[in-house]
Amino acid sequence: MALLYKPGKKIIEETLLTLKERGNQVAQDARFNYEAPDGLRREVAFRDEDFLNHLSATQDECMVDSILEMLKKRKLVPTDAFYRKDAYDRLVKLTREDWFFPWTTFTRAMRRLFYMLSSVKQAKTVVGIGIFYGYTLAYSAAPSCGRDKAYSADKVYGIDINEKAIEGAKKNFSTLEGAEHVKLVAEDGRSFAERFDGTIDFLHLDADDGKKGKGLYLYLLRKLYPRLSAGAWVLAHDVTEPVFSKRGVFKEYLAYVRNAANFSESILFDIDNYGLELSIK
């Protein structure tokens, strides 16, 4: 005799409640449809985690191409701006085969977006805070490195408080040709922001701490704001991450960068489960 167990209504409702509390993927007034047939799901929403995962993994090139066209139409980059896809593919191969990093939330779509943005911005000074083992920084730095470089940068700074991670980043970057201008420093991002006296053209924020969490972004940005050049780009990763969105972690940060008194443009790239806010001074 074949037996089938299905959880009862109480378990289902408790599971639905937990799903609502988990993030912003399920509306607070969502209901479980007990009459729907089992099998394939018939409704898909943009914020469904599996949809966004699939989107970022399979449509990365198309999305980044369309983002570049959007930037051109808004006259934020030159009309002839482009990025080398063959060079990008070689970087992906290098980081996949020769680099070590314990984990990353950097999706296929996000790494391609960073590479494109760095290629077309051609910043003289790049700063990444919260780079961990350097994987994210690779896609900002590589367009100014080696035989595939699109332009020459003066300096690329990679900052992380984790000394072990920075040692790992140094080993990783040692495999990237022409990266002598990349300076990797084991330091608290706050102290770096306090002491840095140069000019920044491209700032990537990906740091957190035990108290402020990702709320540290706004503190760092305010400290470094006077150091941003006219037209500088500030990139904030994780701004649509479900748990952070639920908790309102980026509410103040987004209000600040979307204030025209602080930045001329601010664009949310909603291309995966984590998101990226690009703000232009």
C-alpha positions in Angstrom: 0.0 0.0 0.0 1.4 3.4 -1.0 1.3 6.1 1.6 1.5 9.8 1.1 2.3 12.3 3.8 1.5 16.0 3.3 1.9 18.6 6.1 -1.3 19.9 7.6 -2.8 23.3 7.4 -1.1 24.5 10.6 2.4 23.6 9.4 1.7 25.2 6.0 0.5 28.4 7.5 3.5 28.6 9.9 5.8 28.0 6.9 4.1 30.8 5.0 4.4 33.1 8.0 8.1 32.4 8.2 8.5 33.0 4.5 6.9 36.4 4.9 9.2 37.3 7.8 12.3 36.1 5.9 12.6 38.9 3.4 10.7 40.8 0.7 9.9 37.9 -1.6 6.4 37.3 -0.3 3.8 40.0 0.2 2.4 40.3 3.7 -1.1 39.6 2.5 -0.1 36.5 0.5 -2.3 33.4 1.0 -1.6 29.7 0.4 -3.8 28.3 -2.4 -4.9 24.9 -1.2 -6.9 24.3 -4.4 -4.0 24.7 -6.8 -2.8 21.5 -8.4 0.6 20.2 -7.5 3.5 20.3 -9.9 4.9 23.3 -11.8 4.3 26.7 -10.4 1.9 28.8 -12.5 2.8 32.3 -11.2 6.2 33.8 -11.2 7.1 37.2 -9.8 10.3 39.3 -10.4 11.3 39.1 -6.7 11.1 35.3 -6.6 14.5 34.2 -5.5 14.8 31.3 -8.0 13.7 33.6 -10.9 16.3 36.2 -10.0 19.0 33.6 -9.7 18.2 32.2 -13.1 18.0 35.7 -14.6 21.4 36.7 -13.4 23.0 33.4 -14.4 21.5 33.2 -18.0 20.8 36.7 -19.1 23.9 38.5 -17.9 25.3 39.5 -21.3 22.0 40.8 -22.6 21.3 42.8 -19.5 24.7 44.4 -19.3 24.5 45.3 -23.1 21.1 47.0 -22.5 22.5 48.8 -19.4 25.3 50.2 -21.5 22.8 51.4 -24.1 20.8 53.1 -21.3 23.9 54.9 -20.0 24.7 56.1 -23.5 21.2 57.4 -24.0 21.4 59.3 -20.7 24.8 60.7 -21.8 26.5 59.2 -18.8 29.1 57.6 -21.0 30.4 58.4 -24.5 28.3 57.0 -27.4 31.2 54.9 -28.5 31.8 53.3 -25.1 32.3 49.6 -25.0 33.9 46.8 -23.1 35.9 43.9 -24.4 33.9 40.7 -24.0 36.9 38.5 -24.9 39.0 40.1 -22.2 36.1 39.7 -19.7 35.9 36.0 -20.6 39.6 35.5 -20.0 39.3 37.2 -16.5 36.4 34.9 -15.6 38.6 31.9 -16.6 41.5 33.2 -14.6 39.5 33.8 -11.4 37.7 30.5 -11.7 40.8 28.4 -12.2 43.6 30.2 -10.3 42.0 32.3 -7.6 40.8 31.2 -4.1 37.9 32.8 -2.3 35.8 31.0 0.3 32.5 32.3 -0.9 31.0 35.3 -2.8 27.5 36.8 -3.5 28.9 38.2 -6.7 26.7 36.7 -9.4 27.5 36.3 -13.1 25.4 39.4 -14.0 27.1 41.5 -11.3 30.6 40.7 -12.2 30.0 41.4 -15.9 28.3 44.7 -14.9 31.3 45.8 -12.8 33.7 44.9 -15.6 31.7 46.9 -18.1 31.2 49.9 -15.7 35.0 50.0 -15.0 35.8 49.7 -18.7 33.7 52.6 -19.7 34.3 54.9 -16.7 38.1 54.6 -17.0 38.7 55.9 -13.5 42.1 57.1 -12.6 41.7 56.2 -8.9 39.6 53.2 -7.9 38.8 52.3 -4.3 37.1 49.2 -3.1 36.2 48.8 0.6 35.2 45.4 1.9 37.0 43.4 -0.9 37.5 40.1 1.1 39.7 37.9 -1.1 39.7 40.4 -4.0 37.2 38.7 -6.2 34.9 41.7 -6.5 37.8 44.1 -6.9 39.2 42.0 -9.8 36.3 43.1 -12.0 36.9 46.8 -11.2 40.7 46.6 -11.5 41.2 44.3 -14.5 40.2 46.8 -17.2 43.4 48.7 -16.2 45.7 45.7 -16.0 47.9 43.7 -18.3 47.7 43.0 -22.0 43.9 43.2 -22.0 43.7 46.6 -20.3 41.3 49.1 -21.7 43.0 52.1 -20.1 45.7 53.1 -17.6 44.7 53.8 -14.0 46.9 55.6 -11.5 46.0 53.6 -8.5 43.5 50.9 -7.4 43.1 50.5 -3.6 41.5 47.4 -2.1 40.7 47.6 1.6 39.5 44.9 4.0 39.8 44.6 7.8 40.5 40.8 7.5 44.3 40.3 7.3 44.0 36.7 6.2 41.6 37.8 3.4 44.0 40.5 2.2 46.9 38.0 2.1 44.7 35.8 0.0 43.8 38.8 -2.2 47.5 39.5 -2.7 48.1 35.9 -3.8 45.1 36.1 -6.2 46.2 39.4 -7.7 49.8 38.1 -8.2 48.3 36.0 -11.1 46.8 39.1 -12.8 49.3 40.5 -15.2 50.1 44.2 -15.0 48.5 44.8 -11.6 51.4 46.6 -10.0 49.3 49.7 -9.4 46.8 47.7 -7.3 47.4 48.3 -3.6 45.8 45.9 -1.2 45.6 47.0 2.5 44.5 45.2 5.6 42.7 48.1 7.4 39.4 49.0 8.8 37.5 50.9 6.1 36.6 53.6 8.7 40.3 54.4 9.4 41.0 54.4 5.6 38.2 56.9 5.0 39.6 59.1 7.8 43.1 59.2 6.5 42.7 59.1 2.7 43.6 62.4 1.2 43.5 61.7 -2.5 40.8 62.0 -5.1 38.4 59.1 -5.9 36.8 58.5 -9.3 35.3 55.1 -8.7 34.2 53.9 -5.2 32.9 50.4 -4.5 31.2 49.9 -1.1 30.8 46.3 0.1 31.9 46.5 3.8 30.0 45.9 7.0 30.7 45.6 10.8 29.3 44.0 13.8 27.2 47.0 14.9 26.2 48.9 11.8 26.2 46.0 9.4 25.8 47.3 5.9 24.7 50.5 7.4 28.4 51.3 7.4 28.1 52.3 3.8 26.6 55.7 4.6 29.2 56.4 7.2 32.0 55.6 4.7 30.4 57.6 2.0 29.9 60.7 4.1 33.6 60.6 5.2 34.8 60.1 1.6 32.3 62.4 -0.1 34.7 65.4 -0.1 37.3 63.1 -1.8 35.0 62.2 -4.7 35.9 63.9 -8.0 33.2 65.7 -10.1 31.4 63.0 -11.9 32.7 60.2 -9.6 30.8 56.9 -9.5 29.8 55.3 -6.2 28.7 51.7 -6.4 26.8 50.1 -3.4 26.4 46.3 -3.6 23.6 44.3 -1.8 21.0 47.1 -1.8 18.1 44.7 -2.8 19.2 41.7 -0.8 15.9 40.4 0.8 16.8 40.4 4.4 18.5 43.9 4.2 15.5 45.2 2.4 13.1 43.8 5.0 15.1 45.5 7.8 15.5 48.8 5.9 19.3 48.6 6.2 19.8 50.8 3.2 16.9 53.3 3.7 19.1 56.2 4.9 21.9 55.4 2.4 19.5 55.4 -0.6 17.8 58.6 0.6 21.2 60.2 0.7 22.4 59.2 -2.7 19.0 59.9 -4.4 19.0 63.4 -3.1 19.9 65.7 -6.0 21.8 67.9 -3.6 24.4 65.1 -3.1 24.4 63.2 -6.5 23.3 64.2 -10.0 22.1 60.7 -10.8 21.4 57.5 -8.9 20.5 54.3 -10.7 19.4 50.9 -9.2 20.5 47.9 -11.2 18.0 45.3 -10.1 19.6 42.4 -11.9 19.9 39.7 -9.3 19.0 39.0 -5.6 21.5 41.6 -4.4 21.3 44.6 -6.6 23.6 47.5 -7.2 23.1 51.3 -6.8 25.3 53.5 -9.0 25.4 57.1 -7.8 27.1 59.8 -9.9 28.4 62.9 -8.2 
